[in-house]
Amino acid sequence: MKSIEITGKTIDDAVEAALAQLETTRDKVKVDILDEGNKGLFGFIGNKEAKVRVTITEVSVEEQIEGFVSEIIEKMGVEATATVAYSDEFGRYQIDIRGENVSALIGHRGEALDALQYIISLAVNKNREDYLKLSVDVEGYRARREETLKRLAEKNAARALKIRRNVSFDPMNPYERRIIHEALQGRDNISTYSTGVEPNRRVVIAYKPKSIEE
């Protein structure tokens, strides 16, 4: 548990300063009075400040996740920081990792990043009754990769229509396959499906000729 010792003119002043430093509230901490202090002679000569130890006893989910991720990053020898925020739009906790030389956290086509996300998810949800969904990104890699996949989807869709034959992608993870499927959903003359067994499962763009009635 995170704890700090701090002084103030009064016990209340010291506690308030500690809460501000810890960025938390009074109901989430334990306060130990180390020294009550005194006002000294005539109220100011020989004043002694109060001293308290304030310990966080209730940690938010975001703080728990951030602490675990920071520990993993440190053990990997990567200098980076992690921030965690809950997204109401996506219904999950989004973990953003930023730092120098973080390519080791991404790996080839995001393989290391996917593995990192899986490990964090297992750890965060251990012994929990409510499953927490989360996503991990490093230096905006996923957003850049998503744009690349969308462009690749458009390119291969155009190729399928031109040659009037099915076009296959290289093997992808479920997250990337979903991006391809969604990018080409509802298109005329083509459809998409996945084939193969993990980790070699891939997306296929299937050419659909127009019917005579059309």
Rosetta blueprint (number, residue, H / E / L):
1 M L
2 K L
3 S E
4 I E
5 E E
6 I E
7 T E
8 G E
9 K L
10 T L
11 I H
12 D H
13 D H
14 A H
15 V H
16 E H
17 A H
18 A H
19 L H
20 A H
21 Q H
22 L H
23 E L
24 T L
25 T L
26 R H
27 D H
28 K H
29 V E
30 K E
31 V E
32 D E
33 I E
34 L E
35 D E
36 E L
37 G L
38 N E
39 K L
40 G L
41 L E
42 F L
43 G L
44 F L
45 I E
46 G L
47 N L
48 K E
49 E L
50 A E
51 K E
52 V E
53 R E
54 V E
55 T E
56 I E
57 T L
58 E L
59 V L
60 S L
61 V H
62 E H
63 E H
64 Q H
65 I H
66 E H
67 G H
68 F H
69 V H
70 S H
71 E H
72 I H
73 I H
74 E H
75 K H
76 M L
77 G L
78 V L
79 E L
80 A E
81 T E
82 A E
83 T E
84 V E
85 A E
86 Y E
87 S E
88 D L
89 E L
90 F L
91 G L
92 R E
93 Y E
94 Q E
95 I E
96 D E
97 I E
98 R E
99 G E
100 E L
101 N L
102 V L
103 S H
104 A H
105 L H
106 I H
107 G L
108 H H
109 R H
110 G H
111 E H
112 A H
113 L H
114 D H
115 A H
116 L H
117 Q H
118 Y H
119 I H
120 I H
121 S H
122 L H
123 A H
124 V H
125 N H
126 K L
127 N L
128 R L
129 E L
130 D L
131 Y L
132 L L
133 K L
134 L E
135 S E
136 V E
137 D E
138 V E
139 E L
140 G L
141 Y H
142 R H
143 A H
144 R H
145 R H
146 E H
147 E H
148 T H
149 L H
150 K H
151 R H
152 L H
153 A H
154 E H
155 K H
156 N H
157 A H
158 A H
159 R H
160 A H
161 L H
162 K H
163 I H
164 R L
165 R L
166 N L
167 V E
168 S E
169 F L
170 D L
171 P L
172 M L
173 N L
174 P H
175 Y H
176 E H
177 R H
178 R H
179 I H
180 I H
181 H H
182 E H
183 A H
184 L L
185 Q L
186 G L
187 R L
188 D L
189 N L
190 I E
191 S E
192 T E
193 Y E
194 S E
195 T E
196 G L
197 V L
198 E L
199 P L
200 N L
201 R L
202 R E
203 V E
204 V E
205 I E
206 A E
207 Y E
208 K L
209 P L
210 K L
211 S L
212 I L
213 E L
214 E L
